[in-house]
Amino acid sequence: MLTRLGFPQVGEHRRFVTAIVADTVGSGLFMPITLLYFLAMTDLSLVQIGSALSLSALLTMPGAFVIGSLVDRFGPRKMMLVGNLVQAVGMIAYLWADALLVVALWTALLNLGRQAFWGSFGNVVTAISAPGERELWFGFLQAVRNLGYSVGGVLAGVALQIGTDSAYEAVVIVNAVTFIVAFGLLLDVPDHRVARDADAPAEGWGVVLRDGAYLRLVLGQMGFVVGMMVLNFALPVYAAETIDLPGWVVGAIFTLNTALVGLGQGLVVRRMTGQVRARMMGLAQLVFVASYVLFVVAGWLPVWLAVVAMLVGAAVYTLGELTGGPVFSATAAEAAPDHLRGRYLGLFQLSWGLGGAVTPVAFTWLLAHGETTLWWVLTIIALASAAYLQVLPRVLPASGLRVTQKSEA
């Protein structure tokens, strides 16, 4: 079945894959209602909540540098374990978060745990996959993550429909429990540390930060990150608050997105086989633009037609995610030297941290200044990013390689 969907054989990596599912079930439960949770459980305004989330992301951005070094020193599995425990603590603390600074501080702790977990993730995936099948594995694990998100998304829709304080608190508790489950599963996963030559000269962040070609990849990734933040920080508020659609639509959008990723990611990677990576990165941005147009149109339609437009737009948006995600991840992993991959991927992960810092407050501010303002700004960013990425292969050969699968490599 996995082969027909374009996915690799899991084999000995079953516990690692299951841990990813467990981790993302809880995240998929909470992410769709992050802003709505604090609107319901605190006296903060939408802009204040966005500011708190952005502040927390800014506070934890330097953590990417520390975590990258720790991954290279102690191995990615240990950092994933630490990340799960820290996220569990941060999530439970949300039950007592009722002021802007408190929300920001506990979210900062949660972000550090997320950085430790996902900053190590790419190192493990690179270690368990062979050259020529990296898109396949990154795509597969993205699909697995979305399987977890889909389960969480369904439960999030239920919580929104119930709408009580107890329902929101239950979401937080379940999310914390899933982090603990993932921790237990990862205990028996091998630690894929890269052996270092004792006679080799010591290298650190200076080498990474002087790698101009890789820095250009990180910059190019930012446009994709901004688009990816739309699902979490823009669509829930836009659908439920700005154009006043029923609460279940938010859960339906997330469920549709995750189901399509789960079923379609391998097929999209297979379809991209033979295409230049940089072109696929740019295509992902153009697909995002098409979805933004549909979201704008939804705001002009009667409720039932608006729901249809939002769901179709979410499906188109997901195609952009399916196209760009595996290609960016595989390029970042293969462009990094083995012994410094933790630091390189930590820098790459920093683009997500920066996106998490800027987009909550930016999106909420733009949504507060017109029904369509956000979508036009996002369109300009996506088009500029698509054009920029087409020149990346001139300096970063890994981005000019063609998408491959192991059987064809």
KALIN-V616149 format. One record per residue. RES is the residue in one small letter. D_LAST is the distance of its C-alpha to the last C-alpha in Angstrom with 1 decimal. Layout:
res=[RES,RES]
d_last=[D_LAST,D_LAST]
//
This chain:
res=[m,l,t,r,l,g,f,p,q,v,g,e,h,r,r,f,v,t,a,i,v,a,d,t,v,g,s,g,l,f,m,p,i,t,l,l,y,f,l,a,m,t,d,l,s,l,v,q,i,g,s,a,l,s,l,s,a,l,l,t,m,p,g,a,f,v,i,g,s,l,v,d,r,f,g,p,r,k,m,m,l,v,g,n,l,v,q,a,v,g,m,i,a,y,l,w,a,d,a,l,l,v,v,a,l,w,t,a,l,l,n,l,g,r,q,a,f,w,g,s,f,g,n,v,v,t,a,i,s,a,p,g,e,r,e,l,w,f,g,f,l,q,a,v,r,n,l,g,y,s,v,g,g,v,l,a,g,v,a,l,q,i,g,t,d,s,a,y,e,a,v,v,i,v,n,a,v,t,f,i,v,a,f,g,l,l,l,d,v,p,d,h,r,v,a,r,d,a,d,a,p,a,e,g,w,g,v,v,l,r,d,g,a,y,l,r,l,v,l,g,q,m,g,f,v,v,g,m,m,v,l,n,f,a,l,p,v,y,a,a,e,t,i,d,l,p,g,w,v,v,g,a,i,f,t,l,n,t,a,l,v,g,l,g,q,g,l,v,v,r,r,m,t,g,q,v,r,a,r,m,m,g,l,a,q,l,v,f,v,a,s,y,v,l,f,v,v,a,g,w,l,p,v,w,l,a,v,v,a,m,l,v,g,a,a,v,y,t,l,g,e,l,t,g,g,p,v,f,s,a,t,a,a,e,a,a,p,d,h,l,r,g,r,y,l,g,l,f,q,l,s,w,g,l,g,g,a,v,t,p,v,a,f,t,w,l,l,a,h,g,e,t,t,l,w,w,v,l,t,i,i,a,l,a,s,a,a,y,l,q,v,l,p,r,v,l,p,a,s,g,l,r,v,t,q,k,s,e,a]
d_last=[21.7,19.1,16.3,18.3,18.4,14.7,15.1,13.9,16.3,18.9,20.4,22.2,21.7,24.1,26.9,25.0,23.8,27.5,28.8,26.9,28.4,31.9,31.7,30.9,33.4,36.2,34.6,34.2,37.8,39.1,37.1,38.4,41.9,41.8,44.1,46.1,46.6,48.3,50.3,51.7,52.2,53.6,55.9,53.4,52.7,49.3,49.1,50.3,47.5,44.9,46.5,46.4,42.7,42.0,44.3,42.6,39.2,40.8,42.3,39.1,36.8,37.6,36.4,32.8,33.5,35.3,32.7,29.8,31.9,32.7,29.1,28.3,31.6,31.8,28.3,26.9,28.3,31.9,31.6,30.3,33.3,35.7,34.3,35.0,38.6,39.3,38.2,40.4,43.4,42.8,42.5,45.7,47.5,47.0,49.8,52.3,50.8,53.5,53.7,51.5,51.2,50.7,47.9,46.3,46.7,45.3,42.4,41.8,41.6,39.3,37.0,36.9,35.8,33.1,32.0,31.8,29.8,27.3,27.2,25.9,23.6,20.6,21.0,20.8,17.8,15.9,17.3,16.4,12.7,9.9,8.0,5.1,7.7,10.7,11.7,11.6,13.9,16.0,16.5,17.5,19.9,21.3,22.0,23.6,25.7,26.8,27.9,30.2,31.3,32.1,34.4,36.0,36.4,38.4,40.7,41.0,42.3,44.8,46.0,46.5,48.5,50.6,51.0,53.2,53.0,52.3,49.3,47.8,48.7,47.0,43.7,43.9,44.8,42.0,39.4,40.8,40.6,36.9,36.2,38.1,36.3,32.9,34.5,35.4,32.0,30.4,32.9,31.0,27.5,26.4,26.8,23.6,25.4,23.9,26.1,27.8,29.1,32.9,33.5,31.2,33.2,33.6,31.7,32.1,32.3,33.5,30.2,28.5,31.2,31.2,27.5,28.3,24.8,24.0,27.4,26.6,23.6,26.1,28.5,26.1,25.3,29.0,29.3,26.8,28.7,31.9,30.6,29.4,32.8,34.5,33.8,35.6,38.3,39.1,38.7,40.9,43.8,43.4,43.4,46.1,48.3,47.9,47.8,49.4,47.2,47.8,46.3,44.1,42.0,40.5,39.3,38.1,36.0,34.3,33.9,32.4,30.0,28.8,28.7,26.6,24.1,24.1,23.6,21.6,19.1,16.3,17.2,17.2,13.7,12.6,14.9,13.7,10.1,10.1,13.2,14.2,14.8,18.4,19.2,18.3,20.4,23.2,23.0,23.5,26.7,28.0,27.5,29.6,32.2,32.5,33.2,35.8,37.7,37.9,39.2,41.9,42.9,43.3,46.0,48.0,48.0,50.2,48.9,47.4,45.6,44.6,42.9,40.9,39.9,38.8,36.7,35.1,34.6,33.0,30.5,29.6,29.4,27.0,24.6,24.6,23.9,21.0,19.5,20.2,20.1,16.4,15.5,18.5,17.9,14.3,15.5,18.6,17.0,14.6,17.4,19.8,20.5,20.4,24.1,25.1,22.6,25.5,27.5,24.8,23.9,27.6,28.1,25.4,27.2,30.4,29.6,30.0,33.2,34.5,33.7,35.6,38.4,38.9,38.1,40.6,43.6,42.3,41.4,44.7,46.6,45.1,45.7,49.3,49.8,49.1,47.3,44.7,44.6,41.6,39.4,40.3,39.6,36.1,35.5,36.3,34.1,31.1,31.6,32.1,29.0,26.9,28.3,27.9,24.1,23.5,24.6,22.7,19.8,22.7,23.2,20.1,16.9,14.7,16.3,15.4,11.6,10.0,9.3,5.9,5.9,5.0,5.8,3.8,0.0]
//
